Amino acid sequence: MSEVDTLAVASGEHQDSTTDPRRLVAGYSGDALLHRMLAAADTLTIAASAVIVGLWGSGPGAALLLVLSAPIWIVVGKLVGLYDRDHRTLRHLTVEELPWIFVWALGGTAILTFLLAPFPSLDLSSDDRLLVWGSVLVLGFVFRGIARIAWRRITPLERILIVGEGPLADAVTRKLELFPDIHATVAGRVPSCDALPDQLNELEGVDRVVVACTELNEGLLETLLPVCRLRGVKLTVVPPSRGIFGTATHLGHVADLPLLDYNTWYVSPSTLALKRIFDVVVSVVGLVVTAPLCLLIALAILLDDWRPVLFRQLRAGENGRTFRIFKFRSMVRGAEAMWPELVSLDELSDPMFKIKSDPRVTRVGRFLRRTSLDELPQLLNVLRGEMSIVGPRPELLDLVERYAPEHEVRLRVKPGITGPWQVYGRSELTFDEVLAVEREYVENLSLGRDLRIILMTVPAVFARRGAY
C-alpha cells in the first residue's frame, strides 16, 4: 500500500471518489463553488455601485440601468479572466488580480456607455460613469477578497501529494506552513520522480500533485499530464534548480516554443522617478493624517517611561550608505548598552536576529511593535530620501558588516518601511527566506509591485503574525 493510501486509510477517508463527501466538495465543487461565490461578489459589487449612483449620481433611473446590466459585467469579468485564475495556481490572492479588476471596471463602464449611446435619454452622465468605475474598482476588490475568505472557511483544505524529497520538497512544505491562505495540506509524499509512475493509480486521493524533484524529466511529465487530466487532479511543478531559474524570469512563447526570459537590464529612470514621487506624496499625506495619533503615542511613551520619545539608530541604506533611522522608542532607556548581554554577534549563524521575548521592551513598546505603530516616524526618513515606503528591511550596521557578497543584493535599493519581509512572515522567516523574497523584490522592482505589497501589509499588520 502506498503512502497516500496509508494516510487515507488512517484518516478514514479512503472511499470511492464518487461517494466520498470530501472529494465531492473539494475535488469537484470546490473550484466551482469559488467561481460562483466570486460571481456573486461581482453581482453584489454592481448592486452596491447602483446604490451609490442612485444616492449621489443621476438617481433611481441610472441605478436601475446599472442593476439590469449585471449580466454584462459578469461576461466582461469572464473575458478578462477574473474567474479562471484561482484553480491554476497554488496560491492566488485578490491583490494579485487588482490590475484585472481595474480593467474590468474600466471595460464594463466603457461597454455600458457604448450600448447606451444610441439612447440619449438613458445614457449615463460623466459623473455617473466616474462613480461606476470608482465604486466597481474599490468594491470589487473588497467583495472578492471577502468571498475568498468565506470560501476558505466553508471548504476543506486542498490535499496535496508532494513528489520528491530534499530542499525543494521541504520548501513546498514550508510555504504551506507560512501561507495558510494557500488552503492546502500535505496528504502524502512520494520520495522520488522515479517512484511516481508506479503509483499513478493512487492519485484518486489527492487534489493536486506538486512535483519537486531534482531529477525532473520530460518523460515523467508526458506520463503524468494525461493521468492528471483524466482524474481532474491539478499539477504544479517546482523548477529543479531555483538557482538556475532564479526570480527575475518571465515565461513567454513564440508559437509552440516556450522561452524563459531573464530580467538582466537596469531599472528605468522613469520607474525610479515614479517611485520617488509616490514616496514623497505618501509620506507627506501620512505625516499629516497620523499627526494626532503620533501625539497620542508620544504622550503614552512619556507616561510609561518618560523621555526620549524617539529612538534613533544608524542603519545601512542604499548601496550601504549609513543613515539615522527614526522610530518611536519601544525599549527602556539604555537598551543598546544591554545588547551584548542578550546577543553575541560572533555566535550568530546568520547576520540576522530577533529576540522573541525581549526583556528591554516597555509595556507601551510591546503594543507599538505588535501594531507596527513604532515605525510611523520612518515617514520622515522617506521624506528625506533615506528610505522608501516599500523596500528591503533596514539592517543594523554590525550585521551588514558580516554580509557575504551574495547578501549585498539587499543593499541595491533603498530600505522600506514595509516590504517582502513584512508581508511574507516577518520574524518567522529564516535569513535565507528573507534574502530570497527580498532578492525577488529587488530583481523585479516596479511601482505596481510596491502597491501590491502595501495592500498586503494591511492584513499582515492586523494579523500580527511574526510581530514582536
C-alpha positions as CSV (number, residue, x, y, z in Angstrom):
1,M,0.0,0.0,0.0
2,S,1.4,3.4,-1.0
3,E,2.0,6.3,1.4
4,V,-1.1,8.1,0.0
5,D,-3.2,5.0,0.6
6,T,-1.8,4.6,4.2
7,L,-2.7,8.2,5.0
8,A,-6.1,7.9,3.6
9,V,-7.0,4.7,5.5
10,A,-5.6,6.2,8.7
11,S,-7.9,9.2,8.4
12,G,-10.9,7.1,7.4
13,E,-11.2,8.9,4.1
14,H,-10.2,6.2,1.6
15,Q,-13.5,5.7,-0.2
16,D,-14.7,5.6,-3.7
17,S,-14.4,9.1,-5.3
18,T,-18.0,9.1,-6.2
19,T,-19.2,8.7,-2.6
20,D,-16.5,10.5,-0.6
21,P,-18.2,13.8,0.6
22,R,-14.8,15.4,0.8
23,R,-14.0,14.7,-2.8
24,L,-17.4,15.9,-3.9
25,V,-16.8,19.3,-2.2
26,A,-13.0,19.8,-2.6
27,G,-12.5,17.8,-5.8
28,Y,-15.4,18.8,-7.9
29,S,-17.4,21.5,-6.4
30,G,-14.7,23.4,-4.5
31,D,-13.5,25.3,-7.5
32,A,-17.0,25.6,-9.0
33,L,-18.2,26.9,-5.6
34,L,-15.5,29.5,-5.6
35,H,-16.4,30.6,-9.1
36,R,-20.0,31.1,-8.1
37,M,-19.0,33.0,-5.0
38,L,-16.8,35.3,-7.0
39,A,-19.6,35.9,-9.5
40,A,-22.0,36.6,-6.6
41,A,-19.4,39.0,-5.1
42,D,-19.2,40.8,-8.5
43,T,-23.0,40.9,-8.7
44,L,-23.1,42.4,-5.2
45,T,-20.5,44.9,-6.4
46,I,-22.7,46.1,-9.2
47,A,-25.8,46.3,-6.9
48,A,-23.8,48.4,-4.4
49,S,-22.5,50.6,-7.2
50,A,-26.1,51.1,-8.3
51,V,-27.0,52.3,-4.8
52,I,-24.1,54.7,-4.9
53,V,-25.2,56.1,-8.3
54,G,-28.8,56.3,-7.1
55,L,-27.8,58.3,-4.0
56,W,-25.0,60.5,-5.4
57,G,-25.5,60.3,-9.1
58,S,-28.4,60.8,-11.5
59,G,-30.9,58.9,-9.3
60,P,-33.0,55.7,-9.4
61,G,-33.2,55.6,-13.2
62,A,-29.4,55.3,-13.6
63,A,-29.2,52.9,-10.7
64,L,-31.8,50.6,-12.3
65,L,-29.9,50.5,-15.6
66,L,-26.8,49.5,-13.7
67,V,-28.6,46.7,-11.9
68,L,-30.0,45.4,-15.2
69,S,-26.5,45.4,-16.7
70,A,-25.2,43.0,-14.1
71,P,-25.0,40.0,-16.6
72,I,-22.9,42.2,-19.0
73,W,-20.5,42.8,-16.1
74,I,-20.2,39.1,-15.4
75,V,-19.4,38.4,-19.0
76,V,-16.8,41.1,-19.1
77,G,-15.3,39.7,-15.9
78,K,-15.1,36.3,-17.6
79,L,-13.4,37.8,-20.6
80,V,-10.6,39.4,-18.5
81,G,-10.1,36.1,-16.6
82,L,-11.5,37.0,-13.2
83,Y,-12.9,33.5,-12.8
84,D,-10.2,31.4,-14.3
85,R,-7.0,32.0,-12.3
86,D,-7.5,30.6,-8.8
87,H,-7.5,26.9,-9.7
88,R,-4.4,27.3,-12.0
89,T,-2.0,28.3,-9.3
90,L,-1.1,27.0,-5.8
91,R,-1.6,30.5,-4.3
92,H,-3.8,33.2,-5.6
93,L,-4.5,36.4,-3.7
94,T,-7.1,39.1,-4.6
95,V,-4.4,41.7,-4.5
96,E,-2.7,39.9,-7.5
97,E,-5.8,40.5,-9.7
98,L,-6.1,44.2,-8.9
99,P,-4.8,45.2,-12.4
100,W,-7.5,42.9,-13.9
101,I,-10.2,44.4,-11.6
102,F,-9.1,47.8,-12.9
103,V,-9.5,46.6,-16.5
104,W,-12.9,45.0,-15.6
105,A,-14.2,48.3,-14.0
106,L,-12.9,50.3,-17.0
107,G,-14.1,47.9,-19.6
108,G,-17.5,47.4,-18.1
109,T,-18.1,51.1,-17.8
110,A,-16.9,51.7,-21.4
111,I,-19.2,48.9,-22.8
112,L,-22.2,50.1,-20.9
113,T,-21.6,53.6,-22.2
114,F,-21.3,52.3,-25.8
115,L,-24.5,50.3,-25.5
116,L,-26.5,53.2,-24.2
117,A,-25.1,55.7,-26.7
118,P,-28.0,55.3,-29.2
119,F,-30.4,56.2,-26.4
120,P,-29.5,59.7,-25.2
121,S,-32.3,59.6,-22.6
122,L,-30.9,56.5,-21.0
123,D,-27.2,57.4,-21.2
124,L,-25.1,57.8,-18.1
125,S,-23.7,61.2,-17.3
126,S,-19.9,61.7,-17.0
127,D,-20.3,61.9,-13.2
128,D,-22.2,58.6,-13.2
129,R,-19.5,56.9,-15.2
130,L,-16.9,58.1,-12.8
131,L,-18.9,56.8,-9.9
132,V,-19.5,53.5,-11.5
133,W,-15.8,53.0,-12.4
134,G,-14.5,54.0,-8.9
135,S,-17.1,52.1,-6.9
136,V,-16.7,48.9,-9.0
137,L,-12.9,49.1,-8.7
138,V,-13.0,49.5,-4.9
139,L,-16.0,47.4,-4.0
140,G,-14.9,44.7,-6.5
141,F,-11.6,44.3,-4.7
142,V,-13.2,44.2,-1.3
143,F,-16.1,41.9,-2.0
144,R,-13.9,39.4,-4.0
145,G,-11.5,39.3,-1.1
146,I,-14.3,38.6,1.3
147,A,-15.6,35.9,-1.0
148,R,-12.3,34.1,-0.9
149,I,-12.1,34.3,2.9
150,A,-15.6,32.8,3.2
151,W,-14.7,30.1,0.7
152,R,-11.7,29.0,2.7
153,R,-13.9,28.8,5.8
154,I,-16.5,26.5,4.3
155,T,-14.4,24.2,2.1
156,P,-12.0,21.5,3.1
157,L,-8.3,22.0,2.6
158,E,-6.9,21.0,-0.8
159,R,-5.0,17.7,-0.4
160,I,-1.5,17.8,-2.0
161,L,0.8,15.0,-2.9
162,I,4.4,16.1,-2.9
163,V,6.7,14.2,-5.2
164,G,10.4,14.4,-4.3
165,E,12.5,15.0,-1.2
166,G,15.2,17.3,-0.1
167,P,15.4,21.1,-0.2
168,L,12.8,21.6,-3.0
169,A,10.1,19.4,-1.4
170,D,10.9,20.9,2.1
171,A,10.4,24.4,0.6
172,V,6.9,23.4,-0.6
173,T,6.0,22.2,2.9
174,R,7.5,25.3,4.4
175,K,5.4,27.6,2.1
176,L,2.2,25.7,3.1
177,E,3.1,26.5,6.8
178,L,3.9,30.2,6.2
179,F,0.9,30.9,4.0
180,P,-2.4,29.4,5.3
181,D,-4.3,31.3,2.6
182,I,-3.0,28.6,0.2
183,H,-5.7,26.5,1.8
184,A,-3.9,23.2,1.4
185,T,-2.4,20.4,3.4
186,V,0.1,17.6,2.6
187,A,-1.8,14.4,2.0
188,G,1.2,12.3,1.2
189,R,4.7,12.2,-0.3
190,V,6.4,10.1,-2.9
191,P,10.2,10.2,-2.4
192,S,11.3,10.5,-6.0
193,C,10.1,11.1,-9.5
194,D,11.3,7.6,-10.4
195,A,8.8,6.1,-8.0
196,L,5.8,8.1,-9.2
197,P,4.9,6.2,-12.4
198,D,4.2,3.1,-10.2
199,Q,1.8,5.0,-8.0
200,L,-0.2,7.0,-10.6
201,N,-3.3,5.0,-9.7
202,E,-3.2,6.5,-6.2
203,L,-4.0,10.0,-7.4
204,E,-7.6,9.5,-6.6
205,G,-6.9,10.5,-3.0
206,V,-5.4,13.9,-3.8
207,D,-6.5,17.2,-5.4
208,R,-3.1,18.4,-6.6
209,V,0.3,16.9,-7.3
210,V,3.4,19.1,-6.7
211,V,6.5,17.8,-8.4
212,A,9.6,18.9,-6.6
213,C,12.3,16.7,-7.9
214,T,15.9,17.4,-8.9
215,E,15.7,14.6,-11.5
216,L,12.6,16.0,-13.3
217,N,12.5,15.0,-17.0
218,E,10.2,15.4,-20.0
219,G,9.2,11.7,-20.0
220,L,7.8,11.9,-16.5
221,L,5.6,14.9,-17.4
222,E,4.4,13.2,-20.6
223,T,3.3,10.3,-18.4
224,L,1.9,12.4,-15.6
225,L,-0.1,15.1,-17.5
226,P,-2.6,12.7,-19.2
227,V,-3.3,11.0,-15.9
228,C,-3.9,14.3,-14.1
229,R,-6.2,15.5,-16.8
230,L,-8.1,12.2,-16.7
231,R,-8.6,12.3,-13.0
232,G,-9.1,16.1,-12.6
233,V,-6.0,16.4,-10.4
234,K,-4.1,19.7,-10.6
235,L,-0.4,19.7,-11.4
236,T,2.3,22.1,-10.2
237,V,6.0,21.7,-11.0
238,V,8.8,23.3,-9.0
239,P,11.8,24.1,-11.2
240,P,14.6,21.7,-10.4
241,S,17.0,24.4,-9.6
242,R,15.9,27.8,-8.2
243,G,19.5,28.9,-8.7
244,I,19.2,28.3,-12.4
245,F,15.7,29.7,-13.0
246,G,16.0,32.5,-10.4
247,T,13.3,35.0,-9.7
248,A,13.9,37.6,-12.5
249,T,12.3,35.4,-15.1
250,H,9.4,35.7,-17.5
251,L,7.9,32.8,-19.4
252,G,6.8,33.6,-22.9
253,H,6.1,31.7,-26.2
254,V,7.0,32.0,-29.8
255,A,4.3,29.8,-31.5
256,D,4.7,26.5,-29.7
257,L,8.3,27.2,-28.4
258,P,8.4,28.2,-24.7
259,L,11.0,30.8,-23.8
260,L,12.4,31.8,-20.4
261,D,13.5,35.5,-20.5
262,Y,15.7,36.9,-17.7
263,N,15.4,40.4,-16.4
264,T,19.0,41.5,-16.6
265,W,18.5,45.1,-17.5
266,Y,18.6,48.1,-15.1
267,V,15.6,49.7,-13.6
268,S,14.5,52.5,-15.8
269,P,14.9,56.1,-14.5
270,S,11.1,56.7,-15.0
271,T,10.3,53.8,-12.6
272,L,12.7,55.3,-10.0
273,A,11.2,58.7,-10.5
274,L,7.7,57.5,-10.1
275,K,8.7,55.5,-7.0
276,R,10.2,58.7,-5.5
277,I,7.2,60.8,-6.3
278,F,5.0,58.1,-4.8
279,D,7.2,58.1,-1.6
280,V,7.1,61.8,-1.2
281,V,3.3,62.1,-1.7
282,V,2.5,59.1,0.7
283,S,5.0,60.3,3.4
284,V,3.6,63.9,3.4
285,V,0.0,62.7,3.5
286,G,0.9,60.0,6.1
287,L,2.6,62.5,8.4
288,V,-0.4,64.9,8.2
289,V,-3.0,62.2,8.7
290,T,-1.2,60.4,11.5
291,A,-0.1,63.6,13.4
292,P,-2.9,63.3,16.1
293,L,-2.1,59.6,16.5
294,C,1.6,60.3,16.8
295,L,0.9,62.9,19.6
296,L,-1.1,60.2,21.5
297,I,1.7,57.7,21.1
298,A,4.3,60.3,22.3
299,L,2.1,61.0,25.3
300,A,1.8,57.3,26.1
301,I,5.6,56.8,25.9
302,L,6.1,59.8,28.2
303,L,3.7,58.5,30.8
304,D,5.1,55.0,30.6
305,D,8.9,55.6,30.6
306,W,9.4,59.3,30.2
307,R,11.8,60.7,27.5
308,P,13.1,60.3,24.9
309,V,10.1,59.7,22.7
310,L,12.0,58.9,19.5
311,F,14.7,56.2,19.1
312,R,17.4,57.0,16.6
313,Q,19.9,54.5,15.3
314,L,22.4,54.1,12.4
315,R,21.3,51.7,9.7
316,A,22.6,50.6,6.3
317,G,20.8,52.2,3.4
318,E,21.0,52.1,-0.4
319,N,24.5,50.9,-1.5
320,G,25.5,50.6,2.1
321,R,25.3,54.3,2.9
322,T,24.5,54.9,6.6
323,F,21.6,56.9,7.8
324,R,19.9,57.5,11.1
325,I,16.5,55.8,11.3
326,F,13.7,57.2,13.4
327,K,11.3,55.1,15.4
328,F,9.0,55.6,18.4
329,R,11.0,54.3,21.4
330,S,9.7,50.9,22.4
331,M,12.5,49.8,24.7
332,V,13.8,51.1,28.1
333,R,16.4,53.8,28.2
334,G,19.9,52.4,27.7
335,A,18.6,49.4,25.8
336,E,21.5,49.4,23.4
337,A,24.0,49.0,26.2
338,M,22.2,45.8,27.3
339,W,22.5,44.3,23.8
340,P,25.8,42.3,24.4
341,E,24.1,40.6,27.3
342,L,21.4,39.2,25.1
343,V,23.0,38.5,21.8
344,S,26.6,37.5,20.8
345,L,27.1,38.6,17.2
346,D,30.1,36.3,16.8
347,E,27.9,33.3,17.6
348,L,25.1,34.1,15.2
349,S,24.8,31.5,12.3
350,D,23.3,34.2,10.1
351,P,23.6,38.0,10.0
352,M,20.1,38.4,11.5
353,F,18.5,38.1,14.9
354,K,15.2,38.9,16.5
355,I,14.5,38.4,20.2
356,K,11.0,37.0,20.7
357,S,10.6,38.0,24.4
358,D,13.0,40.9,24.6
359,P,13.1,42.0,28.3
360,R,14.0,45.6,27.2
361,V,10.6,46.2,25.6
362,T,8.3,48.5,27.6
363,R,4.6,48.0,28.1
364,V,3.7,50.6,25.6
365,G,6.5,49.5,23.3
366,R,5.1,45.9,23.2
367,F,1.8,47.3,21.8
368,L,3.6,49.6,19.4
369,R,5.7,46.7,18.0
370,R,2.8,44.4,17.5
371,T,0.8,47.0,15.7
372,S,3.9,48.4,13.8
373,L,3.0,51.9,15.1
374,D,6.6,52.3,16.3
375,E,7.6,52.7,12.6
376,L,5.5,55.8,11.8
377,P,8.4,58.2,12.3
378,Q,10.2,56.5,9.4
379,L,7.9,58.6,7.2
380,L,10.5,61.3,8.0
381,N,13.2,59.1,6.6
382,V,11.2,58.5,3.5
383,L,10.6,62.3,3.0
384,R,14.3,62.9,3.4
385,G,15.1,60.3,0.7
386,E,16.9,57.9,3.0
387,M,14.2,55.2,2.8
388,S,11.2,54.2,0.6
389,I,7.7,53.3,1.5
390,V,8.4,49.8,0.2
391,G,11.8,48.1,0.2
392,P,14.1,45.6,2.0
393,R,14.4,45.7,5.7
394,P,16.8,48.4,7.0
395,E,19.5,46.4,8.8
396,L,22.0,47.2,11.6
397,L,25.5,48.2,10.6
398,D,27.1,45.4,12.8
399,L,25.1,42.8,10.9
400,V,25.8,44.3,7.5
401,E,29.5,44.1,8.2
402,R,29.0,40.3,8.4
403,Y,27.3,40.0,5.0
404,A,28.7,37.7,2.4
405,P,28.8,39.1,-1.2
406,E,25.5,37.3,-2.1
407,H,23.8,39.0,0.8
408,E,24.5,42.5,-0.5
409,V,21.6,42.3,-3.0
410,R,19.5,43.7,-0.2
411,L,21.5,47.0,-0.4
412,R,20.9,47.7,-4.0
413,V,17.8,49.8,-3.3
414,K,16.5,52.0,-0.5
415,P,15.2,50.1,2.5
416,G,11.5,50.4,3.2
417,I,9.0,50.9,6.0
418,T,7.3,47.8,4.7
419,G,8.4,45.2,2.2
420,P,8.6,41.5,1.3
421,W,9.9,40.6,4.8
422,Q,6.9,42.2,6.5
423,V,4.2,40.6,4.3
424,Y,5.7,37.1,3.9
425,G,6.1,36.1,7.5
426,R,8.2,38.8,9.3
427,S,10.2,37.3,12.2
428,E,9.0,33.7,11.4
429,L,11.2,33.8,8.3
430,T,14.8,32.4,8.3
431,F,17.6,34.6,7.0
432,D,17.7,32.6,3.8
433,E,14.0,33.1,3.3
434,V,14.2,36.8,3.9
435,L,17.1,37.0,1.4
436,A,15.1,35.1,-1.2
437,V,11.9,37.2,-1.0
438,E,13.9,40.4,-0.9
439,R,16.1,39.3,-3.9
440,E,12.9,38.6,-5.8
441,Y,11.6,42.2,-5.0
442,V,14.9,43.9,-6.0
443,E,15.1,41.9,-9.3
444,N,11.5,42.8,-10.2
445,L,11.3,46.3,-8.9
446,S,8.2,48.2,-10.1
447,L,5.6,50.6,-8.7
448,G,2.9,48.0,-9.3
449,R,4.7,45.6,-7.1
450,D,5.0,48.3,-4.4
451,L,1.3,48.9,-4.5
452,R,0.7,45.2,-4.1
453,I,2.9,44.9,-1.1
454,I,1.3,47.9,0.5
455,L,-2.1,46.3,0.1
456,M,-0.7,43.0,1.6
457,T,0.7,45.0,4.5
458,V,-2.7,45.9,5.9
459,P,-3.9,42.3,6.7
460,A,-0.3,41.4,7.8
461,V,-0.4,44.1,10.4
462,F,-3.8,43.2,11.7
463,A,-2.9,39.5,11.8
464,R,0.2,40.5,13.9
465,R,1.9,37.3,12.8
466,G,5.6,37.2,13.4
467,A,5.5,40.7,15.1
468,Y,7.4,41.0,18.3
